[in-house]
Amino acid sequence: MDPDFLVIGAGVAGLRAAIELANSGSVLVIAKDTLRESSSEYAQGGIAVALSDDDEVELHEQDTLNAGDGLCDQHAVHTLVEEGPAAIQQLIEWGAEFDRDGLRLSFTREGAHSRNRILHSHGDSTGREIARTLYQKAISQPSIRFQSYAAVVDLLCGGTSICGAVLYDEKTMSLARVTARAVLLATGGLGRVYKETTNPDVATGDGIAMAWRAGAEISNIEFVQFHPTALHVENAPRFLLSEALRGEGAYLLNNSGERFMHRYHPLLELAPRDVVSRAIVEEMRRTHAPHVFLDLTHDRTPEFIRARFPRVYETCLRYGVDISREAAPVHPAAHYAMGGVATDLNGQTSLGRLFAAGEAACTGVHGANRLASNSLLEGVVFGGRAGAAMRALSNERVLPCGREVAIEFPKITEAHVRELAWENCGILRDAEGLSDTFRELRETPMARNSQADLPLYDLRNIHAVASLIARCALDRRESRGGHFRTDYPEKDPAFQKPSLISNNDV
């Protein structure tokens, strides 16, 4: 039986929306992998909120605007920071356990924050704890059901509105149509578009690609945040070494054991992420080294490091690096997309009955560069807002769906697309590389495949998203936030506006 509401994605944003919808009809939450495999699960750094005694909502708002480098939507930022404290208190009421000093919540500071406002859970497992709390709340609601190992491959359209989706069931290797009164895209990030990424395998930009094919507007997709410090060990995943390590005083060292950030920014290791990422790339080029090193051992005891960063410590140790006693080799990796499916403050996209929340959406909160630890808060706040807005459709009939378009797949390898994206749409960009990449992806032959499997559907989305990034990065002839053009290294006031594109523009 088809649900009243379809939620695509089981991370923080999707779960929060599902909970909001639970009393207004039946809700189906779709997970591409297990119900616990999402970018939310990997969010170590924490969740930012103005709750400490010496903090104010206005300060959090200003820090977010400063990080966004002139492209934040001020109304969206205000909504985020204003509603954040109540959202955190609600999570605590639902059972979320944040780290405390005695009975008081413990706040830390990260780069570009003017106050200690980052809450952590179990040291470095904040996303996992919030997702756990929301999942436990969701499964207590009889109207919410889950379907795992099901990938949504396309949206179903009824005119200019969305009436459902096409699912690929990995177990049966078959396609099925699901209709609903409203659909939420909470599919997470796009890091797997790049060769080097901290994101899980499921982060293939599915929501953005599906929305694009359906005709929705995509905003700021050229702004991708590259985390400066991913573990760089042969045959190891690019595991994120949390910014909180630098917040606790970790140094960045080159292959000669020298600190180098003083050459690039007055805030040293706590400079904005895009600055730190570019500095590391420049330092690696200057010293002809494959990576740099992150070192917290200079003034922190092994006991402190193991207690403060248990997950990071255990993961690094698994790959032969003991961060409590030695520096870890690190290298930048694609981490977070500031852009996505354009929405209003209630998650409404440019298509009727289609909503988006979390990393798949572009609310305007992050502008050109996300402030550290704002992403989990955005998922909680705007996931809840999207769910509340979708409730207004609970008495509407399901729209009749048109026939879905025949699915075609690009005749190109995933490895090649990811290499192109990393080399030409990555940390350093220029017109030549972007033009060549966009041209090659646009001219890639397409063909039907009756035996398509999940990797092929993933490739289809990776190809579409990489094309969008290349095109919008080529059009933005300036450097701002997470977008850096070596041929246009300065900000240009003419480009101080969000990018907006839909397939109607092609």
Residue pairs with C-beta under 8 A, 6 or more apart in sequence:
1 26
2 164
2 178
2 179
2 180
2 398
3 25
3 26
3 27
3 28
3 145
3 178
3 180
4 21
4 24
4 25
4 26
4 27
4 180
4 181
4 394
5 18
5 21
5 24
5 25
5 26
5 27
5 28
5 180
5 181
5 182
5 183
5 184
5 390
6 27
6 28
6 30
6 164
6 165
6 178
6 180
6 182
6 183
6 184
7 14
7 17
7 18
7 21
7 27
7 28
7 29
7 30
7 183
7 184
7 186
8 14
8 30
8 152
8 165
8 183
8 184
8 185
8 186
8 187
8 206
8 207
9 29
9 30
9 31
9 32
9 38
9 184
9 185
9 186
9 187
9 188
9 207
9 358
9 360
10 29
10 30
10 31
10 35
10 38
10 135
10 146
10 148
10 186
11 38
11 39
11 40
11 41
11 131
11 186
11 188
11 358
11 379
12 38
12 40
12 127
12 130
12 131
12 134
12 358
12 376
12 379
12 380
12 383
13 186
13 357
13 358
13 359
13 360
13 361
13 378
13 379
13 380
13 382
13 383
13 386
14 29
14 184
14 186
14 357
14 358
14 383
15 29
15 131
15 134
15 135
15 137
15 138
15 383
16 134
16 357
16 379
16 380
16 383
16 384
16 387
17 184
17 186
17 347
17 355
17 357
17 383
17 384
17 386
17 387
17 390
18 27
18 29
18 138
18 141
18 144
18 387
19 134
19 137
19 138
19 141
19 144
19 384
19 387
20 383
20 384
20 386
20 387
20 388
20 390
20 391
21 27
21 143
21 144
21 387
21 390
21 391
22 138
22 141
22 143
22 144
23 143
24 390
24 391
24 394
25 143
25 181
25 394
26 143
26 145
27 141
27 143
27 144
27 145
28 145
28 146
28 147
28 178
28 180
29 138
29 144
29 145
29 146
29 147
30 146
30 147
30 150
30 152
30 165
30 167
31 37
31 38
31 146
31 147
31 148
31 149
31 150
32 149
32 150
32 151
32 152
32 187
32 202
32 206
33 148
33 149
33 200
33 201
33 202
34 148
34 149
35 135
35 146
35 148
36 131
36 135
37 200
37 202
38 131
38 188
38 200
38 202
39 127
39 188
39 189
39 191
39 199
39 200
39 203
39 359
40 127
40 128
40 130
40 131
40 188
40 376
40 379
41 127
41 128
41 131
41 200
42 127
42 198
42 199
42 200
42 240
43 126
43 127
43 128
43 130
43 375
43 376
44 124
44 125
44 126
44 127
44 240
44 242
44 244
44 311
44 312
45 110
45 118
45 124
45 126
45 242
45 243
45 244
45 372
45 373
46 108
46 110
46 118
46 119
46 120
46 121
46 126
46 244
46 373
46 376
47 88
47 118
47 119
47 126
47 130
47 373
47 376
47 377
47 380
48 60
48 84
48 110
48 113
48 117
48 118
48 119
48 371
48 372
48 373
48 374
48 377
49 60
49 81
49 84
49 85
49 87
49 88
49 117
49 119
49 377
50 56
50 57
50 59
50 60
50 81
50 84
50 85
50 115
50 117
51 85
51 88
51 105
51 107
51 117
51 119
52 105
52 107
52 115
52 116
52 117
54 115
54 116
55 107
55 115
55 116
55 117
57 81
57 82
57 84
57 85
59 114
59 115
60 81
60 84
60 115
60 117
61 77
61 78
61 81
62 114
63 112
63 113
63 114
63 371
64 72
64 77
64 80
64 81
64 365
64 371
64 374
65 72
65 74
65 77
65 367
66 112
66 371
67 112
67 272
67 366
67 367
67 369
67 370
67 371
67 481
68 77
68 365
68 366
68 367
68 368
68 369
68 370
68 371
68 481
69 367
69 368
69 369
69 480
69 481
69 491
70 367
70 368
70 480
70 491
70 496
71 220
71 223
71 364
71 367
71 368
71 480
71 481
71 496
71 497
71 498
72 364
72 365
72 366
72 367
73 363
73 364
73 365
73 367
73 498
75 345
75 364
76 345
76 363
76 364
76 365
77 364
77 365
79 345
79 381
79 385
80 363
80 365
80 374
80 377
80 378
80 381
80 382
83 381
84 377
84 380
84 381
87 377
87 380
87 381
87 384
88 119
88 377
88 380
91 130
91 133
91 134
91 380
92 98
94 133
94 134
94 136
94 137
95 133
95 136
95 137
96 121
96 129
96 130
96 133
97 121
97 122
97 129
98 105
98 106
98 119
98 120
98 121
98 126
98 129
99 105
99 106
99 119
99 120
99 121
99 122
99 123
100 106
105 119
106 119
106 120
107 115
107 116
107 117
107 118
107 119
108 116
108 118
108 120
108 244
108 247
108 248
109 115
109 116
109 117
109 118
109 247
110 118
110 243
110 244
110 246
110 247
110 270
110 372
110 373
111 243
111 246
111 247
111 267
111 269
111 270
111 271
111 272
111 273
111 276
111 372
112 267
112 270
112 272
112 371
112 372
113 371
113 372
113 373
118 244
118 247
118 372
118 373
119 126
120 126
120 244
121 128
121 129
121 130
122 128
122 129
122 310
122 311
123 307
123 308
123 309
123 310
123 311
124 242
124 244
124 308
124 309
124 310
124 311
124 312
125 310
125 311
126 376
127 376
130 376
130 380
138 144
139 146
147 167
149 169
149 170
149 171
150 167
150 168
150 169
150 170
151 167
151 168
151 170
151 206
151 454
151 457
151 458
152 165
152 166
152 167
152 168
152 187
152 206
152 210
153 166
153 167
153 168
153 175
153 210
153 407
153 457
153 460
154 165
154 166
154 210
154 213
154 214
154 404
154 405
154 407
155 162
155 164
155 165
155 166
155 183
155 210
155 211
155 213
155 214
155 354
156 162
156 163
156 164
156 165
156 166
156 177
156 179
156 401
156 402
156 404
157 163
157 214
157 215
157 351
157 401
157 402
158 399
158 400
158 401
158 402
159 352
159 399
159 402
160 215
160 351
160 352
161 351
161 352
161 353
161 354
161 399
162 182
162 183
162 214
162 351
162 352
162 353
162 354
163 179
163 180
163 353
163 398
163 399
163 400
163 401
164 177
164 178
164 179
164 180
164 183
164 398
164 401
165 177
165 178
165 180
165 183
165 210
166 175
166 176
166 177
166 178
166 404
167 175
167 176
167 177
167 178
168 174
168 175
168 452
168 454
168 457
169 175
169 176
170 454
173 453
177 401
177 404
179 398
179 401
180 398
181 353
181 390
181 393
181 394
181 396
181 397
181 398
182 353
182 354
182 355
182 390
182 393
183 353
183 354
183 355
184 347
184 355
184 356
184 357
184 386
184 387
184 390
185 207
185 210
185 211
185 341
185 349
185 354
185 355
185 356
185 357
185 360
185 361
186 207
186 356
186 357
186 358
186 360
186 379
186 383
187 205
187 206
187 207
187 208
187 210
187 358
187 360
188 199
188 202
188 203
188 207
188 358
188 359
188 360
189 199
189 203
189 205
189 336
189 337
189 359
189 360
190 199
190 203
190 204
190 205
190 208
190 224
190 334
190 337
190 465
191 197
191 198
191 199
191 203
191 333
191 334
191 335
191 336
191 337
192 199
192 201
192 202
192 203
192 204
192 205
192 418
192 458
192 462
193 204
193 205
193 334
193 417
193 418
193 421
193 462
193 465
193 466
193 469
194 224
194 333
194 334
194 418
194 421
194 422
194 425
194 426
195 415
195 418
195 419
195 421
195 422
196 230
196 238
196 331
196 332
196 333
196 334
196 422
197 203
197 238
197 333
197 334
197 335
198 227
198 230
198 238
198 239
198 240
198 333
198 334
198 335
199 334
199 335
204 458
204 461
204 462
204 465
205 337
205 461
205 462
205 464
205 465
206 360
206 458
206 461
207 340
207 341
207 356
207 360
208 218
208 221
208 337
208 340
208 341
208 360
208 461
208 464
208 465
208 468
209 460
209 461
209 464
209 465
210 461
211 218
211 341
211 349
211 351
211 354
211 356
212 218
212 464
212 468
212 502
212 503
213 405
213 464
213 503
214 351
214 354
215 350
215 351
215 502
215 503
215 504
216 341
216 342
216 349
216 350
216 351
216 354
216 502
217 341
217 342
217 349
217 350
217 500
217 501
217 502
218 339
218 340
218 341
218 342
218 362
218 468
218 500
218 501
218 502
219 339
219 340
219 341
219 342
219 362
219 364
219 498
219 499
219 500
219 501
220 338
220 339
220 340
220 362
220 367
220 368
220 472
220 498
220 499
221 337
221 339
221 340
221 362
221 465
221 468
221 469
221 472
221 499
221 501
222 339
222 469
222 472
222 473
222 475
222 476
222 483
222 499
223 337
223 338
223 339
223 366
223 367
223 368
223 369
223 481
223 482
223 483
224 334
224 336
224 337
224 338
224 339
224 425
224 426
224 469
224 482
224 483
225 273
225 274
225 334
225 335
225 336
225 337
225 338
225 369
225 370
225 482
226 273
226 274
226 277
226 332
226 333
226 334
226 335
226 426
226 427
226 482
227 240
227 243
227 273
227 277
227 332
227 333
227 334
227 335
227 336
228 252
228 273
228 276
228 277
228 279
228 280
228 330
228 332
229 240
229 241
229 243
229 245
229 246
229 252
229 276
229 294
229 328
229 330
229 332
230 238
230 239
230 240
230 241
230 330
230 331
230 332
230 333
230 335
231 237
231 238
231 239
231 240
231 241
231 315
231 316
231 319
231 321
231 328
231 329
231 330
232 238
232 290
232 291
232 329
232 330
232 331
233 319
233 320
233 321
233 329
236 319
238 331
238 333
239 312
239 315
239 316
239 319
240 333
240 335
241 294
241 312
241 316
241 323
241 328
241 330
242 309
242 312
243 273
243 372
244 308
244 309
245 294
245 296
245 309
245 312
246 252
246 269
246 270
246 294
247 270
248 296
248 300
248 308
249 296
249 298
249 299
249 300
250 269
250 294
250 295
250 296
251 259
251 269
251 294
251 295
251 296
251 298
252 259
252 260
252 261
252 269
252 276
252 279
252 280
252 292
252 293
252 294
252 295
252 330
253 259
253 260
253 292
253 293
253 294
253 295
253 327
254 260
254 283
254 287
254 289
254 292
254 293
255 287
255 289
255 292
255 293
256 287
257 293
259 268
260 279
260 283
260 292
261 268
261 269
261 271
261 276
261 279
262 268
263 279
264 271
264 275
264 276
264 278
264 279
264 282
265 271
265 272
265 275
265 276
265 279
269 276
271 279
272 369
273 335
273 369
273 370
273 372
273 482
274 369
274 427
274 481
274 482
274 484
277 332
277 427
278 427
278 428
278 484
280 292
280 330
280 331
280 332
281 332
281 427
281 428
283 289
283 292
284 290
284 291
284 292
284 331
290 329
290 331
291 329
291 330
291 331
292 329
292 330
292 331
293 327
293 328
293 329
293 330
294 323
294 327
294 328
294 330
295 326
295 327
295 328
296 305
296 323
297 305
297 323
297 324
297 325
297 326
297 327
302 324
302 325
303 324
305 313
305 323
305 324
306 313
306 324
309 323
312 323
313 322
313 323
313 324
316 322
316 323
316 328
317 323
321 328
321 329
332 427
334 422
334 426
336 359
336 370
336 375
337 359
338 362
338 366
338 367
338 368
338 369
338 370
338 481
338 482
339 362
339 472
339 499
340 356
340 359
340 360
340 361
340 362
341 349
341 356
341 360
341 361
341 362
342 349
342 350
342 361
342 362
342 498
342 500
343 349
343 355
343 356
343 357
343 361
343 362
343 363
343 382
343 386
345 363
345 382
345 385
346 355
346 385
346 386
346 388
346 389
347 355
347 356
347 357
347 361
347 363
347 382
347 383
347 385
347 386
347 389
347 390
348 354
348 355
348 386
348 389
349 355
349 356
350 502
353 393
353 399
355 386
355 389
355 390
356 386
357 379
357 382
357 383
357 385
357 386
358 378
358 379
358 382
358 383
359 375
359 379
361 382
362 498
363 378
363 382
364 498
365 374
365 378
365 382
366 374
366 375
366 378
367 481
368 480
368 481
368 482
368 483
369 481
369 482
370 482
406 448
407 448
407 452
407 460
408 446
408 447
408 448
408 460
409 446
409 447
409 448
409 449
409 452
409 456
409 459
409 460
410 417
410 441
410 444
410 445
410 446
410 459
410 460
410 463
411 444
411 445
411 446
411 447
412 441
412 444
412 459
412 463
413 459
414 455
414 458
414 459
414 462
417 441
417 459
417 462
417 463
417 466
418 462
418 466
420 437
420 440
420 441
420 466
421 437
421 466
421 469
421 470
423 433
424 433
424 434
424 436
424 437
424 470
425 433
425 434
425 437
425 466
425 469
425 470
425 473
427 484
428 484
428 486
429 473
429 483
429 484
429 485
429 486
430 485
430 486
430 487
431 474
431 485
431 487
434 470
434 473
434 474
435 474
437 466
437 470
438 467
438 470
438 471
438 474
441 463
441 466
441 467
441 470
442 467
444 463
449 456
468 501
471 501
472 499
472 501
473 483
473 485
475 499
476 483
476 485
476 495
476 499
477 485
477 488
477 492
477 495
478 485
478 488
478 490
478 491
478 492
478 494
478 495
479 485
479 488
479 489
479 490
479 491
480 491
480 495
480 496
